[in-house]
């Protein structure tokens, strides 16, 4: 997370650094990104960078959290209406994929997905487009013990991430990849037990 020094900067100065970081993360997943390129593009000294963020990971996740908030706001209303976990996963796919295309951020999100998909980040795993509210909503839809629910969610979000990566790599096949995701979800479909009258 950013330091108070960064948060106290004028918004214009913050934006210059975040724009430079976005450009670098658009070109490279986290493991290949370069602080040197970011500070050169932002025209700041290396020492200033470390006054703003502890390391490149902090900057990466701060920038990602800003993007994530936008996407989640778009998805939350629709997810609440979903009748089951399958529908929720497909809503997340549709919302995220259409947002990425609309904002022309394919390269950035492809690298974000690659970073998460490869589990290069120990603390963030595959829950990249979730917050606690969405996690709670998803868990309610899986009628299994808690330890199994967590494992199922990891598998589902691995599949969601993979489907989006594939769709971003070959946009002309996006519908095919969405259908594949839906077919897999049909195989592992979870439905709440019907209430007895």
N, C-alpha and C positions, 0 to 999 in steps of 0.2 A: 504494500500500500504506500501511497505517497507520504512524504513527510509534511509537517506543518509549513516548512519553508516553501514547498511546491504549492500547497493549497493557498498560501498567502500571496503568490505571484499574481500579477495582472492576468486576466483571462487570455489576453492576446499572447503573452509569453508562454502560458500553459499550452495553448493551442499549437504554437510553433513546435514545441517538443512532441506533443501527441501526434501531430501530423507527420513529423519525421519518423516517429516510431511506427505509425500506421503504415507508412511507405515501406519501411524495412520489414515489418511483419507480413506485408502483402507479398513480398518477394521470397521470404524464408520462414520456415517453421521456427519455433523458439530455439531449438537445438542449434540452428545454423545462423541465427540472427546476430548482428554485430553492434555492440555499443558504439564502437568507433564511427560506424556509418551514421548512426542516429545522431551523435553529437556533432558530426561534421555537417549533416543536413540541417540541424537545428541551430548551428553556429553558437554552440555553448562549450565551455571548457569541460574536460572530463570531471574535474573537481565539483563543478556545479551539478553535474548529473548525479553524483553521489550525495549531494546535499538534498536532492529531490526524491531519489529512490535508492533503496539499499543495493539493488542489483537489477539486471535486465528482466529477471522473472517478475519482480515487483511491478515494473513498468508494464510488462506484457499483460499481467492479470488485471491491473488497474484499467488499462485501455479496453481489455476484453469485457470487464464488468460494466463499463459505460455502454458498450454495444449490447451486451446481454440484457440490460434493463429495458432498452428499446424493444427488443424482440419479445421479451416476456410480457410486456404490457399488451402487445398485439395478440399474444397467444392465450393469456389468462382467461379472458371472457369466454372464448370458444371452448377451452378445456373444461371449464366448469359445466358446460352443457353436455359434455360427452357422457355416453351411457356406460362405457367400459374402457379398459386400458388400451385395447386395440385402437379404438377411435381417438383416444388421447394422443397416442404415439403418431398416428397419421395426421392429426391436427398440428402437432409440433413440426412434423416434416413439412407439411404444406405451408405453414406460417413462416418457418425459417427459410425454406427454399425460395418462396416468392419474395420475401424481404431481401434476400441476398441478390436476387436478379434485379429487383426494382432499384436497389441502391448501387448496383454495379460493383459490389464488393466481393465478387467471386474468388479472386486470388487470395484476399485476406482470409476469408472464411475457409477456403480449402486448406490453407496452412494452419489455421486454428484447429480444424477438424483432424488434420494429420497429427498435430501435436497431442491432442487429447486421445486420438485413436491409438497412437503408439504408447500411450500411458507414460509420456516423458515427464509428466507432472504428478508426483506422488499424492499430493493433497487434493487434486481436483478430479482425478479419475475420469469417468465417462459422463459425469453429470453436468456437462458443460452448459446446457441451457435450462437449468433448473434453479429454483430457489426453494426455500422451505415450504412455502405455500403450495407450490406445484408438487413437490415431493410428497407432502401429506395427502394431497388429492389423489395422486397416483397410487400411493400405498393403500388408501381406502378401497381402491378398485381391485386389489389383489387379495382374495380371501385365503391367505396362507399365513403360517407362522412368520414372525418378524424376520428371523434369519434367512428364511427362504425368500421372503419378499425382497430383501436387499439384494440377494443374488440374482433374482429374476430382473430387478430393475437394472442392474449392471449389464446383464445380457441384452435387455431391450434397448438400452441406450448405446451399447456397442453397435447393435444392428442399425439403429437410427443414424448414428454417426457415419457408419460405413455407407449407408444408402445415400446420404447427402454428399459424401466425398465422391462416390461414383457418379452421382448426378452432376456435380460441378466439373468433374473431369470430362464427361461426355454429355453435354447439355441436351444434345439431340436424343439421348436415350433416357432422359429424366423420368418420363412416364413409365418406361420399362422397369427402371430401378424402384420407382414407387410401388409398382405392381408386385415386384419381387418382395419388397418389404411387407406389403399387405399379405401376400401368400404365406410368408414366414409367420407373421402375426396370427394368421388363421390356424396355423399348425400348433401354436402355443397359446392360443386364445384363452383368456381367463374371464370367466363370467361369474359374478356374484351368485351364490345359491338363491334360487327363487324362494320368496317368502311363502310360507304355507298359509292358506286362508283359514 
